[in-house]
Amino acid sequence: MMDNLDEAGAFRALADPTRRQILEDLRAGELSAGQIAGRFSISGPSISRHLGILKGAGLVTERRDGNRILYTLAEERLATCVGRFLSAVCPEQIIMRHTKWSGSAEGERA
């Protein structure tokens, strides 16, 4: 189970627009550090620092492939952090969204 300090680290990582963009870029799948860096106009060391913060917060995972480091979005961790916060702050909205999602999914199946 995640404690509030773990969640705070995730939200600190999400506070930066570059890190949020990295997470969005990883939505499509695994990317190397070089591929991620190529999408930004900032230095490689700055991207490495951002990736380190995201990894430290548990929002990305990394694996080595030869001399490359590949990064993957930790979707469950991100969803858990944000979901717990949203359910505590605006639980009615979560229920309404879930109902809308379920209703639209059922409508598409019919």
C-alpha positions in Angstrom: 0.0 0.0 0.0 1.2 3.5 -0.9 1.6 6.1 1.8 1.1 9.8 1.5 4.8 10.5 1.2 5.0 8.2 -1.8 2.1 10.0 -3.4 3.6 13.4 -2.6 6.7 12.3 -4.6 4.5 11.4 -7.6 2.8 14.8 -7.5 6.1 16.6 -7.2 7.2 14.7 -10.3 4.0 15.7 -12.1 4.4 19.4 -11.3 6.9 19.9 -14.2 5.5 20.3 -17.7 8.6 18.5 -19.3 8.0 15.5 -17.1 4.3 15.4 -17.9 5.2 15.5 -21.6 7.6 12.6 -21.1 4.8 10.6 -19.6 2.5 11.5 -22.4 5.2 10.4 -24.9 5.6 7.1 -23.2 1.8 6.4 -23.5 2.5 4.9 -27.0 5.1 2.5 -25.6 8.7 2.1 -24.5 11.2 4.7 -25.6 15.0 5.0 -25.3 16.5 7.9 -23.4 17.9 9.2 -26.7 14.4 9.0 -28.4 13.0 11.0 -25.4 15.8 13.6 -25.5 15.3 14.0 -29.2 11.7 15.3 -28.6 12.9 18.3 -26.5 15.1 21.3 -27.1 16.8 21.0 -23.7 20.1 19.3 -22.9 20.6 15.5 -22.6 21.7 15.9 -18.9 18.5 17.8 -18.2 16.4 15.0 -19.7 18.3 12.5 -17.7 17.5 14.4 -14.5 13.8 14.5 -15.4 13.9 10.8 -16.1 15.6 10.2 -12.8 12.9 12.1 -11.0 10.1 10.2 -12.8 11.9 6.9 -12.0 12.4 7.9 -8.3 8.6 8.7 -8.1 7.8 5.3 -9.6 6.1 6.8 -12.6 8.5 5.2 -15.1 10.5 2.0 -15.2 13.7 1.4 -17.0 15.5 -1.5 -18.5 18.8 -1.9 -20.2 19.2 -3.1 -23.7 22.9 -3.2 -24.5 24.1 0.3 -24.1 20.6 1.8 -24.3 18.2 2.5 -21.4 14.6 2.0 -22.3 11.8 3.7 -20.4 8.2 2.6 -19.9 5.2 4.4 -18.3 4.2 2.9 -15.0 0.5 3.2 -15.7 -0.8 1.5 -12.6 1.3 3.6 -10.3 0.3 6.8 -12.0 -3.4 5.8 -12.0 -3.3 4.8 -8.3 -1.7 8.1 -7.2 -4.0 10.3 -9.2 -7.1 8.2 -8.5 -6.6 8.1 -4.8 -6.3 11.8 -4.7 -9.3 12.4 -6.9 -11.5 10.0 -5.0 -10.6 11.8 -1.7 -11.1 15.3 -3.1 -14.1 14.8 -5.4 -15.6 11.3 -5.0 -18.9 12.3 -6.6 -17.1 13.2 -9.8 -15.3 9.9 -9.9 -18.7 8.1 -9.6 -20.2 10.2 -12.3 -17.3 9.7 -14.7 -17.4 5.9 -14.0 -21.1 5.9 -14.7 -20.6 7.8 -18.0 -17.8 5.5 -19.1 -19.8 2.4 -18.3 -22.9 3.8 -20.0 -21.0 4.9 -23.2 -19.2 1.5 -23.3 -22.5 -0.3 -23.1 -24.0 1.9 -25.7 -21.1 1.1 -28.1 -21.6 -2.6 -27.5 -25.3 -2.5 -28.3 
